[in-house]
Amino acid sequence: MMLVGYSSSSDEESDGGGVEADAASDNNKTFSLKCQQDNDCPLKKKPKIEKSSPTARLPLPGCLLSMFPEDVDTQAEDSSFHDGRIRSFKHERGNWATYVYFPYKPEEEFGELMEVLLSTAAAFGVVLTAQEEFHLSLSQTVVLRHHWIQPFIQGLKAGLVPYKRFVCSAARLKVYSNAEKTRTFLGMEVATGHAELLNVVRVVDRTLTDYHLDTFYQDPSFHVSLAWCVGDFTMQLRKCLHELQNLVDNHEEEPYHLWLDCAELRCRTGNKTFRFPLGA
């Protein structure tokens, strides 16, 4: 909105507006008084209008500013909103964090084992937090632009057509960390089903390559992450790994095996989850 300045009534009076004080005759006085009452009188001083600077710019409407924000969502970047976790890449509107995985639905026995593992790790000075959801990753976390999502999903769906469901098992604990060393994980490594998982990874990698995105690791250690903590605690966790593995091997008098039914691949991008059922 252009701002227009008007001079005040006191300014007009100081500038000599109104009746002339030195009129020479009554006629002139009468003329002067008449003109004062006449809006079109040339002697009446008109309000001053300040011209806007040629370089002044009108402000953009709020609806346009909201379409192109300069600042990122502070809550999305604040680690206090994410249990202290730090993003591997900056959050930007229009960028969707994406990864591909097989979900794991734990049974009651698994929950009991987790309680024992977490309490034992805490006794060694490593306080772990159980995963909210358990899964086996088949991709790194990458960034998809919003307009890539649908063609990416269609490409993934087409590539998975020939593949059938299979079963994986895991029983050996292993310590992992992210590339930035900002988080440490306790995972259970896959023992059977490795070849089938590699076949699915090849499909995912081909789709990622179409968008020039990072593919999965060259020699992947397929695993289900069980728990995590903020910071690099790989050395501390490895020191008590033997005790933790004994708990797995002797759980209810026999080794515990995690069985993962790989019947439905999933892709999570932002707050959306896409499902790809494999053939029977």
Residue pairs with C-beta under 8 A, 6 or more apart in sequence:
1 58
1 59
2 52
2 58
3 52
4 49
4 50
5 48
5 49
5 50
6 47
6 48
6 49
7 15
7 47
7 48
11 48
12 18
12 45
15 45
16 45
17 44
17 45
18 36
19 29
19 32
19 33
19 36
20 28
20 32
20 43
23 29
23 32
32 43
34 41
35 41
35 42
35 43
35 44
36 43
36 44
38 44
69 93
72 90
72 91
72 92
72 93
73 91
73 93
75 81
76 91
77 87
77 90
77 91
79 85
79 86
83 129
83 230
84 230
85 182
85 183
85 230
86 180
86 182
86 183
86 230
88 141
88 178
88 179
88 180
89 97
89 143
94 145
94 146
95 143
95 144
95 145
96 143
96 144
96 145
96 146
96 149
96 269
96 270
97 141
97 142
97 143
97 269
97 270
98 139
98 141
98 142
98 143
98 144
98 152
98 267
98 268
98 269
98 270
99 137
99 139
99 140
99 141
99 142
99 267
99 268
100 137
100 138
100 139
100 156
100 204
100 265
100 266
100 267
101 135
101 136
101 137
101 138
101 139
101 265
101 266
101 267
101 268
102 135
102 136
102 138
102 168
102 260
102 262
102 264
102 265
102 266
103 133
103 134
103 135
103 264
103 266
104 134
104 135
104 136
104 224
104 258
104 260
105 134
106 114
106 134
109 251
109 252
109 256
110 256
110 258
113 247
113 248
113 251
113 256
114 130
114 226
114 227
116 247
116 251
117 128
117 186
117 226
117 227
117 244
117 247
117 248
118 128
118 130
118 227
120 240
120 243
120 244
120 247
121 127
121 128
121 186
121 227
121 237
121 240
121 244
122 128
124 236
124 239
124 240
124 243
125 236
126 184
126 229
126 233
126 236
126 237
126 240
127 229
128 186
128 227
128 228
128 229
129 227
129 228
129 229
130 226
130 227
131 225
131 226
131 227
131 228
134 224
134 225
134 226
135 224
135 225
135 266
136 168
136 190
136 197
136 222
136 223
136 224
136 260
136 262
138 197
138 200
138 201
138 204
138 216
138 265
139 201
139 204
139 205
139 208
139 215
139 216
140 214
140 215
140 216
140 217
142 208
142 213
142 214
143 213
144 152
144 211
144 213
144 269
148 211
149 269
149 272
152 207
152 210
152 211
152 269
153 267
153 274
155 207
155 210
156 203
156 204
156 207
156 267
156 274
156 276
157 276
159 203
159 204
159 206
159 207
160 200
160 203
160 265
160 276
160 278
163 199
163 200
163 203
163 278
163 279
164 278
164 279
164 280
165 261
165 262
165 263
165 278
165 279
165 280
166 193
166 196
166 262
166 278
167 192
167 193
167 259
167 260
167 261
167 262
168 190
168 192
168 193
168 194
168 196
168 197
168 222
168 259
168 260
168 262
169 190
169 191
169 192
169 193
169 257
169 258
169 259
169 260
170 188
170 189
170 190
170 191
170 223
170 224
170 257
170 258
170 260
171 188
171 191
171 248
171 249
171 255
171 256
171 257
171 258
172 188
172 189
172 191
172 245
173 186
173 187
173 188
173 189
173 226
173 241
173 244
173 245
173 248
174 186
174 187
174 188
174 189
174 221
174 223
174 241
175 184
175 185
175 186
175 187
175 234
175 237
175 238
175 241
176 184
176 185
176 186
176 187
176 221
176 223
176 225
177 183
177 184
177 185
177 232
177 234
178 185
181 232
182 230
182 231
182 232
183 228
183 229
183 230
183 231
184 228
184 229
184 231
184 232
184 233
184 234
184 237
185 225
185 226
185 227
185 228
186 225
186 226
186 227
186 228
186 237
186 244
187 223
187 224
187 225
187 226
188 223
188 224
188 226
188 248
188 258
189 221
189 222
189 223
190 197
190 222
190 223
190 224
190 260
193 222
193 260
193 262
194 222
196 262
197 220
197 222
197 262
198 220
200 262
200 265
201 216
201 220
204 215
204 216
205 215
205 216
208 214
208 215
209 215
224 258
224 260
248 255
248 256
249 255
249 256
262 278
263 277
263 278
264 275
264 276
264 277
264 278
265 275
265 276
265 278
266 273
266 274
266 275
266 276
267 273
267 274
267 276
268 274
